[in-house]
């Protein structure tokens, strides 16, 4: 039982059944990204990667989408469901990767290469998507790039590490925007090597947003969904070294309750210890709590609003991507 004390009358609310009741009253669907805290994942209707969640919500009859994730994810839900109300429990839940590509700066960068197609990771703002020819996810980025003519110049943004991985996988020469995720960028290559020595039978699961030296240590490299599938299809009693945000371990433990999951530490510059086991959590994802989820549903705010022209333009690269696969 998780309780919230109401400030106006000092009454306590049991949050889980209260959220369920609000969901019925509002005809709402609750989405939670894999990186959300466990208790938020447990009340969600759908748990997954950002684009997959937005697509599932669009297919429902829900009038309200409550997105427990970060701002660009809720924007994507609004792009795909413009006539539905989209709520985000904490409007300040941003994303270091999306924020690394301000729309005005990215537009100026784009104009330097007028003959290039623009391919952007879905981890970008709606305004940047509106400047994009094709969106990609970490699951289909290789497939989308391979579908484009080999002599076509490509700008890839905003994640330089994902772009580097795609370049290596496809052999394509792309111009990369210099953006990154503060969580995946910080994983310690040295600490992972030491953990591999301590656990030689462990399977190392790495997200492609990590730098190349960290990716080189991985047995499986892929999206959070791909890493979860590796656990589901792997040794049910094996050991897994997880090199992505630790929120995914909640679903991994459900998939393989007898397996052992080890979280890769982050590297802290200037620290005597050299690494940190708690610094690999996304501070933006963790802004959403069960209490904020309840309050945002009760008050129907914060709500995501997007200009109709931005929605129209940003939807085009997503639809082009979905036609490819």
C-alpha positions as CSV (number, residue, x, y, z in Angstrom):
1,X,0.0,0.0,0.0
2,X,1.4,3.4,-1.1
3,X,-0.3,6.3,0.6
4,X,-0.5,10.0,-0.2
5,X,-1.7,12.5,2.4
6,X,-4.0,15.1,0.9
7,X,-2.9,18.6,2.0
8,X,-6.3,20.2,2.1
9,X,-8.0,17.7,4.5
10,X,-5.1,15.6,5.7
11,X,-6.9,12.5,4.3
12,X,-4.7,9.6,3.1
13,X,-5.2,8.2,-0.4
14,X,-4.1,4.6,-1.3
15,X,-2.5,5.5,-4.6
16,X,-2.7,2.3,-6.6
17,X,-6.5,1.8,-6.4
18,X,-7.0,5.6,-6.7
19,X,-5.1,5.6,-10.0
20,X,-7.1,2.7,-11.2
21,X,-10.3,4.5,-10.4
22,X,-9.2,7.7,-12.1
23,X,-8.2,5.7,-15.2
24,X,-11.7,4.2,-15.5
25,X,-13.4,7.6,-14.9
26,X,-11.1,9.4,-17.5
27,X,-11.0,6.5,-20.0
28,X,-7.3,6.8,-19.8
29,X,-4.4,4.5,-20.8
30,X,-1.2,4.6,-18.7
31,X,2.2,4.2,-20.5
32,X,5.5,3.6,-18.8
33,X,8.9,3.4,-20.3
34,X,11.2,0.6,-19.2
35,X,13.3,3.2,-17.3
36,X,10.5,4.2,-14.9
37,X,10.6,3.2,-11.2
38,X,9.1,-0.2,-10.5
39,X,5.9,1.0,-8.8
40,X,5.1,3.2,-11.8
41,X,5.7,0.3,-14.2
42,X,3.4,-1.9,-12.1
43,X,0.4,0.3,-12.6
44,X,0.9,0.9,-16.3
45,X,-1.2,-0.7,-19.1
46,X,1.7,-0.8,-21.4
47,X,5.5,-0.9,-20.7
48,X,8.0,-0.5,-23.4
49,X,10.2,1.7,-25.6
50,X,8.9,5.2,-26.4
51,X,7.6,4.9,-30.0
52,X,6.1,1.4,-29.4
53,X,4.1,2.9,-26.4
54,X,2.8,5.8,-28.5
55,X,1.7,3.5,-31.3
56,X,-0.1,1.2,-28.8
57,X,-1.9,4.2,-27.2
58,X,-3.0,5.4,-30.6
59,X,-4.6,2.1,-31.2
60,X,-6.7,2.2,-28.1
61,X,-10.1,3.8,-27.5
62,X,-8.7,5.8,-24.6
63,X,-9.5,9.5,-24.5
64,X,-6.5,10.3,-22.3
65,X,-2.9,9.2,-22.6
66,X,-0.8,9.4,-19.4
67,X,2.8,9.0,-20.4
68,X,5.2,8.1,-17.7
69,X,8.4,8.9,-19.5
70,X,10.1,12.1,-20.6
71,X,8.9,15.1,-22.5
72,X,9.8,14.1,-26.1
73,X,8.0,10.8,-25.5
74,X,4.8,12.5,-24.6
75,X,5.2,14.8,-27.6
76,X,5.5,11.7,-29.8
77,X,2.3,10.4,-28.3
78,X,0.6,13.7,-29.1
79,X,1.9,13.6,-32.7
80,X,0.4,10.1,-33.2
81,X,-2.8,10.9,-31.3
82,X,-3.4,14.7,-31.8
83,X,-7.1,14.5,-30.8
84,X,-6.4,12.8,-27.5
85,X,-5.3,14.6,-24.3
86,X,-1.7,13.7,-23.4
87,X,-0.5,14.1,-19.8
88,X,3.0,13.9,-18.4
89,X,3.3,13.5,-14.6
90,X,6.3,15.9,-14.4
91,X,6.7,18.5,-17.1
92,X,10.3,19.0,-16.1
93,X,11.1,15.3,-17.1
94,X,13.3,16.2,-20.0
95,X,16.0,14.3,-21.8
96,X,19.7,15.2,-22.1
97,X,19.8,13.7,-25.6
98,X,16.8,15.5,-26.9
99,X,18.0,18.7,-25.3
100,X,21.4,18.4,-27.0
101,X,19.8,19.2,-30.3
102,X,18.0,22.6,-30.0
103,X,15.8,23.0,-33.1
104,X,17.2,26.3,-34.2
105,X,20.8,25.0,-34.0
106,X,19.9,21.8,-35.7
107,X,18.1,23.7,-38.5
108,X,21.3,25.8,-39.1
109,X,23.4,22.6,-39.2
110,X,21.0,21.0,-41.6
111,X,21.3,24.0,-44.0
112,X,25.0,23.3,-44.3
113,X,24.2,20.1,-46.2
114,X,21.3,20.9,-48.5
115,X,21.7,17.7,-50.5
116,X,21.6,15.4,-47.5
117,X,18.6,13.6,-46.1
118,X,18.0,14.1,-42.4
119,X,17.6,11.0,-40.2
120,X,16.8,11.5,-36.6
121,X,16.5,9.2,-33.6
122,X,13.0,9.4,-32.1
123,X,14.7,10.6,-28.9
124,X,14.4,14.2,-30.2
125,X,11.9,17.0,-29.8
126,X,8.9,17.5,-31.9
127,X,10.4,20.6,-33.4
128,X,13.5,18.6,-34.5
129,X,11.3,15.8,-35.9
130,X,9.6,18.5,-38.0
131,X,13.0,19.1,-39.6
132,X,13.5,15.5,-40.3
133,X,13.1,13.2,-43.4
134,X,13.1,9.9,-41.6
135,X,12.9,9.0,-37.9
136,X,14.5,5.8,-36.5
137,X,14.5,3.8,-33.3
138,X,17.4,2.0,-31.9
139,X,15.7,-1.2,-33.1
140,X,15.3,-0.2,-36.8
141,X,18.0,2.4,-37.4
142,X,20.2,0.0,-39.4
143,X,17.2,-1.1,-41.5
144,X,16.1,2.4,-42.3
145,X,19.6,3.5,-43.3
146,X,20.1,0.4,-45.5
147,X,16.8,1.3,-47.3
148,X,18.2,4.6,-48.5
149,X,20.2,4.9,-51.7
150,X,23.9,4.2,-51.2
151,X,25.0,7.4,-52.8
152,X,22.6,9.5,-50.7
153,X,24.2,11.9,-48.2
154,X,22.8,11.5,-44.7
155,X,22.8,13.6,-41.6
156,X,22.2,11.5,-38.5
157,X,21.1,12.9,-35.2
158,X,20.9,13.6,-32.4
159,X,22.9,10.7,-30.8
160,X,26.5,10.5,-32.1
161,X,27.1,7.1,-30.4
162,X,24.0,5.5,-32.0
163,X,25.0,7.1,-35.3
164,X,28.5,5.7,-35.0
165,X,27.1,2.2,-34.3
166,X,24.8,2.5,-37.3
167,X,27.8,3.6,-39.5
168,X,29.8,0.6,-38.4
169,X,26.8,-1.8,-39.0
170,X,25.9,-0.4,-42.4
171,X,29.2,0.8,-43.7
172,X,27.6,4.1,-44.6
173,X,29.4,7.4,-44.3
174,X,27.0,9.7,-42.4
175,X,27.5,13.2,-40.9
176,X,26.7,13.0,-37.2
177,X,25.2,15.6,-34.9
178,X,27.2,15.7,-31.7
179,X,24.5,14.8,-29.2
180,X,24.5,12.1,-26.5
181,X,22.6,10.6,-23.6
182,X,24.2,11.5,-20.3
183,X,23.5,8.1,-18.8
184,X,24.8,5.9,-21.6
185,X,27.8,8.1,-22.1
186,X,29.0,7.6,-18.6
187,X,29.4,3.8,-18.4
188,X,32.9,2.8,-17.3
189,X,34.8,0.6,-19.8
190,X,37.3,-0.3,-17.1
191,X,34.7,-1.2,-14.5
192,X,32.9,-3.4,-17.1
193,X,36.2,-5.2,-17.9
194,X,36.8,-5.8,-14.2
195,X,33.2,-7.2,-13.8
196,X,33.7,-9.4,-16.8
197,X,36.8,-10.9,-15.1
198,X,34.8,-11.5,-11.9
199,X,31.9,-13.0,-13.8
200,X,33.4,-14.7,-16.9
201,X,30.2,-16.5,-17.8
202,X,28.0,-13.3,-17.7
203,X,26.3,-12.1,-20.9
204,X,27.0,-8.4,-21.4
205,X,23.9,-6.5,-22.7
206,X,24.7,-3.1,-24.1
207,X,22.6,-0.3,-25.5
208,X,23.9,1.3,-28.7
209,X,23.7,4.8,-27.2
210,X,27.0,3.8,-25.4
211,X,30.4,4.8,-26.7
212,X,32.2,2.4,-29.0
213,X,34.7,1.1,-26.4
214,X,31.8,0.1,-24.2
215,X,29.8,-1.4,-27.1
216,X,32.9,-3.5,-28.0
217,X,32.5,-5.4,-24.7
218,X,28.9,-6.4,-25.4
219,X,27.6,-9.8,-26.3
220,X,24.3,-8.3,-27.3
221,X,23.9,-4.7,-28.5
222,X,20.5,-3.3,-29.0
223,X,17.5,-1.4,-27.8
224,X,16.0,-2.0,-24.4
225,X,13.4,-4.2,-26.0
226,X,16.2,-6.2,-27.7
227,X,18.1,-6.6,-24.5
228,X,15.0,-7.8,-22.7
229,X,14.4,-10.3,-25.5
230,X,18.0,-11.6,-25.0
231,X,17.1,-12.4,-21.4
232,X,13.8,-14.0,-22.3
233,X,15.6,-16.2,-24.9
234,X,18.7,-16.7,-22.9
235,X,19.8,-18.9,-19.9
236,X,17.0,-18.7,-17.4
237,X,19.6,-19.1,-14.6
238,X,22.4,-17.2,-16.2
239,X,24.2,-14.0,-15.2
240,X,23.6,-10.8,-17.1
241,X,25.7,-7.6,-17.0
242,X,23.3,-4.8,-17.9
243,X,24.8,-1.7,-19.6
244,X,21.8,0.5,-19.9
245,X,19.5,2.4,-17.4
246,X,18.7,0.0,-14.5
247,X,14.9,0.4,-14.7
248,X,14.9,-2.3,-17.3
249,X,16.0,-4.9,-14.7
250,X,12.5,-4.9,-13.2
251,X,11.1,-6.5,-16.4
252,X,14.2,-8.7,-16.8
253,X,13.7,-10.1,-13.4
254,X,10.1,-10.9,-14.2
255,X,11.3,-12.6,-17.4
256,X,14.0,-14.7,-15.7
257,X,13.4,-14.7,-11.9
258,X,16.2,-17.2,-11.3
259,X,18.8,-15.3,-13.3
260,X,21.4,-12.9,-11.7
261,X,21.5,-9.3,-13.0
262,X,24.5,-7.1,-12.4
263,X,24.3,-3.4,-13.1
264,X,27.3,-1.8,-14.9
265,X,28.7,1.2,-13.0
266,X,29.1,4.7,-14.4
267,X,32.5,6.4,-14.6
268,X,32.9,9.6,-12.5
269,X,35.6,11.9,-13.7
270,X,37.9,13.0,-10.9
271,X,36.5,10.5,-8.4
272,X,38.9,8.5,-6.3
273,X,36.7,5.5,-6.6
274,X,36.6,5.9,-10.4
275,X,33.0,4.6,-10.8
276,X,29.6,4.9,-9.3
277,X,26.8,2.3,-9.1
278,X,24.0,4.8,-8.5
279,X,24.9,7.3,-11.2
280,X,23.6,5.2,-14.1
281,X,20.0,6.0,-13.3
282,X,18.3,8.6,-15.5
283,X,17.5,11.6,-13.3
284,X,14.8,12.8,-15.8
285,X,13.0,9.5,-15.9
286,X,13.0,9.3,-12.1
287,X,11.2,12.6,-11.8
288,X,8.0,10.7,-12.4
289,X,6.6,9.1,-9.2
290,X,3.4,7.3,-8.3
291,X,2.3,10.4,-6.4
292,X,2.9,12.7,-9.4
293,X,1.1,10.2,-11.6
294,X,-2.0,10.3,-9.3
295,X,-2.0,14.1,-9.1
296,X,-1.6,14.6,-12.8
297,X,-4.6,12.4,-13.5
298,X,-6.6,14.0,-10.7
299,X,-5.9,17.5,-12.0
300,X,-5.5,16.7,-15.7
301,X,-2.3,18.6,-15.8
302,X,0.5,18.9,-16.9
303,X,-0.8,18.5,-20.5
304,X,1.2,18.4,-23.7
305,X,0.3,21.0,-26.3
306,X,1.8,21.1,-29.8
307,X,1.2,23.4,-32.7
308,X,-0.8,21.7,-35.5
309,X,1.8,22.5,-38.1
310,X,4.5,20.9,-35.9
311,X,2.3,17.8,-35.5
312,X,1.8,17.6,-39.3
313,X,5.5,18.0,-40.2
314,X,6.7,15.7,-37.3
315,X,4.4,12.9,-38.2
316,X,5.8,12.6,-41.8
317,X,9.2,11.2,-40.9
318,X,7.6,8.8,-38.4
319,X,5.2,7.5,-41.0
320,X,8.1,7.1,-43.5
321,X,10.0,5.0,-41.0
322,X,7.0,2.8,-40.3
323,X,6.5,2.1,-44.0
324,X,10.1,0.7,-44.1
325,X,9.7,-1.5,-41.0
